[in-house]
């Protein structure tokens, strides 16, 4: 019986040591790329990408990462596959395992990536579900490390807005890596309580959910936000705008954080909704470095999953 594939479906799948190793490796790979070092250990490997949700950064950064590692990419929309005509996920997983070396999946339910991973003989990587966004969170943490240093334990991280997949991945990262996290979410839009409780059980620093955004950002080193209505929630957009209006990341909110705080947003951003143009384009924003870092962290994740590191 062969070795079990290295799946990455949520942050909690990996140990603290594994997560830190991926972050260190991504920083190293970024330096190599900036120095024009050719590094192509994935020659002959094929990455499959099965996407049910639209994507700019996740798709292009994974494609660029695999190409730069010397491999090739096969992109698949669900409508292009027999899944659209009712073929079971387990059949799709076993067939794709015969053609590909790794599979990145961007979909709605977490159960879909879990089912594909259960039946796959190749690594399955979660490129986003409604519950988790585990690769994005690594690029976010990588960006914080670049600016604030590798020791995150002394930093206060704030999340402002919806208790969505990003918030839940931040909760797992805070617990597993080890740093204080304060989330400001309106009533009725809190993160999943099971994810929160499991994270708190192993956390060495506070993970708190409050309703007041000013309380969450008070003396914060890092402020993070996301859109108020995620993909699949378009019919809730107008109601969410009313509920989340007090949760805008703007200059007034930043006055309660540390003077050298940084602002993250995984993009796309709706300017003048969850974040103002002034903040997004201002001196505290690191969102463009954050977006670039997706490519570098994806290289590290692919290396790890494929076992291709020299």
Residue, then its C-alpha position, 0 to 999 in steps of 0.5 A: x500500500x502506497x503512502x497516504x497523499x498529503x492533503x491540505x483541506x484546512x489549516x488544522x490539518x497541519x502541525x505548527x511545525x509544518x505550517x512554519x516550515x511552509x512559511x519559511x520555505x515560501x519566504x525563501x522561494x520568494x527570494x530565489x524568484x526575485x534573484x532570478x534563480x531558476x528552480x524547476x523541480x516539478x518537470x513532468x508533473x501535472x497540476x489539476x485545478x477544479x474550480x466551481x467558483x470564479x477566481x483571479x488571484x487563486x487561479x493565476x497564482x497557482x498556475x504561475x507557481x506550478x509553471x515556475x516550478x517547471x510543471x504544467x497545469x490542467x484547468x477544469x470548470x465543473x461544467x466541463x466535466x461529467x460531474x455536471x451530468x451526475x458522475x459521482x465525486x468518488x469516480x471523478x477523484x479516482x480517474x483524475x488520480x490516474x492523470x494528475x499529480x495534484x489537485x487544487x479544488x475551489x468550490x462551495x461545500x467543504x464536504x466536496x474537497x473532503x470527498x475528493x481527498x477521501x478517494x484520491x491517490x494524489x494530494x488534494x489542496x483546498x483553494x477555497x470553500x465556504x468554510x475554509x481558505x487555508x492557502x490564503x491564510x498562509x500568504x496573509x501570515x507570510x505578509x505579516x512576517x515580512x513586515x513585523x518579523x517571524x515571531x507573531x506571539x507578541x502581535x495583536x491581530x484583528x479581524x473585522x467583518x463577517x465570520x466567514x471562511x477567512x475568519x475561520x481560517x484565521x482562527x485556526x492559524x491563531x490557535x495552531x501557530x500561536x498569536x492573539x486574535x480578536x474578531x469583531x463580527x455582528x450578531x448572527x454573523x459569528x464564526x462557526x462555534x465548533x471551529x472556534x471552540x476547538x481552536x480555543x482548546x489548543x490556543x495559548x493566546x486569546x481568540x475572542x469574538x466581540x461586536x465592537x470593531x473599535x474594541x477589536x482593533x484597539x492597539x492592534x498590529x494587524x487589521x484584516x477584513x474581507x467582503x461583506x457578501x461572499x460568493x453565493x451570498x449575492x441575494x443577501x448583499x443589500x441586507x448585509x450592507x446595512x448590518x455591516x456598515x459600522x464594520x468598515x475599515x476606515x481612517x477613524x477605525x485605524x486611529x484605535x490601532x497602533x500607529x504602525x499597524x498594517x492592513x490586509x484584505x484578500x481581495x477583491x475589495x469593494x471600496x467604500x464598503x468594507x474598506x475605504x479607498x483611502x485605507x486600501x491605497x494608504x500607507x498602512x495597506x500591504x494588500x498588493x504584497x499579500x496578493x503576490x505572496x499567494x504565488x510564493x506560498x503556493x509554490x511551497x505548498x506544491x513542493x510539500x504536497x508533491x514531495x518534489x523538493x531537492 
